[in-house]
Amino acid sequence: MDQNELKAQVGAEAVKYVKDGMIVGLGTGSTVRYMVDALGKRVQEEGLHIVGVTTSTRTTKQAESLGITIKDIDDVDHIDLCIDGADQVDDDFNGIKGGGGALLWEKIVNNASVKKIWIVDQSKLCHRIGAFGVPVEVIPFGAQHVFNRFVKKGYKPQWRMTDDNKKYRTDENNYIIDLKVGEIADPHALAEDLIHTVGVVEHGLFLNRVDMVIVGRDNGPEVLQAK
Ligand SMILES: O=C[C@H](O)[C@H](O)[C@H](O)COP(=O)(O)O
């Protein structure tokens, strides 16, 4: 199976966990896109009643176009189930997210969710996260100083750029700096350091934040439960 088929496979598998009446957190990314399509199909064909809370304007647009009711996160008091993608997941279920720039809203939705599922194709699994750069969302004011600080710390920062060579802007109009740190020996220590850096809004290290990972494999989806 090619990567897109694996993404479609886990997208279809994940929506089986959505039950009538649920408030569902909808992640962002190319894998989630398949999941939202599959969820839209259930809404249209089975009359499934759910409310979605999205993690990006992209996902809002897609979900609404499929007839999924969307509410603002502050108009719900909790989210029953969040289904999101990830860029890397390690043996301890630590993840890196934010390859699509949605890490801030994703972490807020993750925080408000009772149950959390990630959907990934098999290429995303690793022993230690870090080969995929860690995205860090920073406010524009003084962002170059934050960048310079990361250089001094040896975090090998790179500005996230758009195709037309402008600094990428998130849904909150912030910048993203990707840290090309390589395999991370202590992700908790790095997370602590990043979140205490003035100017940093959030980072893409998602540690102890998932209950189940559905992995797309050639012989069918594999469900991994967090210990
Ligand atoms: O900001 C984007 C999200 O964290 C995505 O869930 C993550 O980057 C994985 O995306 P994809 O399914 O496209 O690989």
The ligand as an ORCA input file, in Angstrom:
! r2SCAN-3c Opt
* xyz 0 1
  O       0.146     20.687     12.396
  C      -0.180     19.608     11.937
  C      -0.443     18.405     12.716
  O       0.259     18.269     13.905
  C      -0.484     17.119     11.919
  O      -1.347     16.270     12.605
  C       0.850     16.442     11.734
  O       1.757     17.343     11.144
  C       0.739     15.178     10.852
  O       0.303     15.554      9.588
  P       0.210     14.546      8.385
  O      -0.904     13.615      8.680
  O      -0.056     15.410      7.189
  O       1.527     13.841      8.277
*
